[in-house]
Amino acid sequence: MWKVAWAALRTSRLPLQPRRSMPTSSLSSPKAATLTVKPKTGLADEPLDIKVEGLGPGERVTLRATAISYRGRRFHSLAHYQADCRGRLDLARAPALGGDFTGVEPMGLLWSLTPAGSQDPRLSQMPRGVMRNPLKVEVTVHRAPRQPAEPLGPALASAQVQRWFSTPELQRARLRARGLRGVFLVPSGDGPFPGLIDMFGDGGLNESRTSLLACRGFATLALPLFGYEDLPPIMKDLNLDYFEEAAKFVQSHPKVKGPNIGVIGSGKGAELAFSMASFLPSIAAVVSINGCVSNTATTLTCGRVILPGLPLNLDKISATDSGVYDVKEALEDPLDPAYQESRIPLEKASAHFLFIVGEDDRHWKSSVYADIAMKHLTEHGKTNFTLLSYPDAGHRIDPPYSPFFAVALDPVLGVSVLGGGQLKAHAIAQIESWKKILEFLHLHLG
């Protein structure tokens, strides 16, 4: 069934506002413009090849991208370009002259997508249920407006693409056994495949990164913490037993290459990955994306060991003029002796660690926490870690070409908070770190 649906989607037009290709005037170009975007159907972490032909020599044009998310939300971006002497434009070579970005950025139209109109800027276009719903993108080319405030005219040409976070060949299974909740995705083929657990800290089930990891050869479990099915609706005290059961499930799957597995986590998910590696000997590799070295917010019970949650100091939260809160200084210092019991005993871990840090993270002090972790490991004679630190990148570092969101909804406080980061620098971090993540996991999981 999926193969039939996949084939149909490869040839169907997207349900976006239709635009007809229109010839440019004889004064600016000798023939109708054509726009090609390849591949028309592909994975969301793959680059696109975007080219325009049939423009006038040196003609100035504007390229615009419009994306429709799986929930029908609209996102857009644009950039201004100048055709070469033959009336051609190749985004892999031509620099953007203005708009949402500048310079040679072949995928700039994708990573600069932002919510259109009055839509909530916190809303991500990253899908959570990904098997049936691609991100639908239309790219159009227009004559460049004479004035910055002038609206774009009719499209000279358009092209549509679908950006999938999965393939029909992936095997997908929902978990409702042994107290576990989540979705397990296995690549096609006999295997065995490296096993992996994927966690976020913002609640609900997020399959987007999990699916892409499965497409890249990892049998991956998307493991929710709260806000999914019969799990608590908000983050509450946690028990390592839940995560140990998840690790045993992945390890024991007949298509998983054992005996050890890996864990990748963002924010609170990264912090829990640290705890798993510290208390579970089966964890061989950990990818931490802006994680904290201490257990935060809620208590984590690890057998006879109890890690209290490192608290927030609400007096250190400030509000911006737009009503968004800045919480970077709110989390108490992990090195404060008063909160020593919250520290995760990383020295007990035999896993290899990949620390990914956005240096402009406004959610909390990710750079500081990574430094503490590496110093702690070094003091215990360990060299089993690598740091990737990205200037001007923010808190939520997602797979490549994902849109940048400077504001997010904090799952603990329930308010909008700054995530930090600058658009282009954050995009670079997402592109480069994804390659390193895959290399790291293949190296240490086989």
Secondary structure, DSSP 8 states (H G I E B T S, - for coil): -HHHHHHHHHHS--SS---------TTT-SS--EEEEE-SEEETTS--EEEEES--TT-EEEEEEEEE-TTS-EEEEEEEEE--TTS-EETTTS-B-EES--BS-TTHHHHT-EE-TTS-TT-----SS-SS--EEEEEEEEE--SSTTS-----SEEEEEEEESS-TTSEEEEE-STT--EEEEE-SSS--EEEEEEE-SSSS---HHHHHHHHTT-EEEE---SSSTTS-SS---EEHHHHHHHHHHHHHSTTEEEEEEEEEEETHHHHHHHHHHHH-TTEEEEEEES--SB-BSS-EEETTEEE--B-B-GGG-EE-TTS-EE-TTTB--TTSGGGGGGB--GGG--SEEEEEEETTBSSS-HHHHHHHHHHHHHHTT---EEEEEETT--S---STT----SEEE-TTT-SEEE-B--HHHHHHHHHHHHHHHHHHHHHHH-
